[in-house]
């Protein structure tokens, strides 16, 4: 994994129903689902990206940029084992919700 980030873009907010989508960025070439790959589907959420989700439970699983097909951003909340490194980046802070607590 190269880094983890909270993305505050409005598409991530709507996709996750939360203030942000939180992702770990990994190389697409080395990524594979251990099981259930046949249950994962994607859709074009914009001209710049595709989002993957489980078609059984609806969980958001990843986001991939059409501009950088060699990378994939995996949702941290769905990882097993649990992701245990820090989230050090914040993206699209201009649309970060005002209702979030400040540090």
Secondary structure in CASP SS format (residue, H / E / C, confidence):
PFRMAT SS
TARGET T0000
AUTHOR 0000-0000-0000
METHOD secondary structure of the structure
MODEL  1
X C 1.00
X C 1.00
X E 1.00
X E 1.00
X E 1.00
X E 1.00
X E 1.00
X C 1.00
X C 1.00
X H 1.00
X H 1.00
X H 1.00
X H 1.00
X H 1.00
X H 1.00
X H 1.00
X C 1.00
X C 1.00
X C 1.00
X C 1.00
X E 1.00
X E 1.00
X E 1.00
X E 1.00
X E 1.00
X E 1.00
X E 1.00
X C 1.00
X C 1.00
X C 1.00
X C 1.00
X C 1.00
X C 1.00
X C 1.00
X C 1.00
X C 1.00
X H 1.00
X H 1.00
X H 1.00
X E 1.00
X E 1.00
X E 1.00
X E 1.00
X E 1.00
X C 1.00
X C 1.00
X C 1.00
X C 1.00
X E 1.00
X E 1.00
X E 1.00
X E 1.00
X E 1.00
X E 1.00
X C 1.00
X C 1.00
X C 1.00
X C 1.00
X C 1.00
X E 1.00
X E 1.00
X E 1.00
X E 1.00
X E 1.00
X E 1.00
X C 1.00
X C 1.00
X C 1.00
X C 1.00
X C 1.00
X E 1.00
X E 1.00
X E 1.00
X E 1.00
X E 1.00
X H 1.00
X H 1.00
X H 1.00
X C 1.00
X C 1.00
X C 1.00
X C 1.00
X C 1.00
X C 1.00
X C 1.00
X C 1.00
X C 1.00
X C 1.00
X E 1.00
X E 1.00
X E 1.00
X C 1.00
X H 1.00
X H 1.00
X H 1.00
X C 1.00
X C 1.00
X C 1.00
X C 1.00
X C 1.00
X C 1.00
X C 1.00
X C 1.00
END
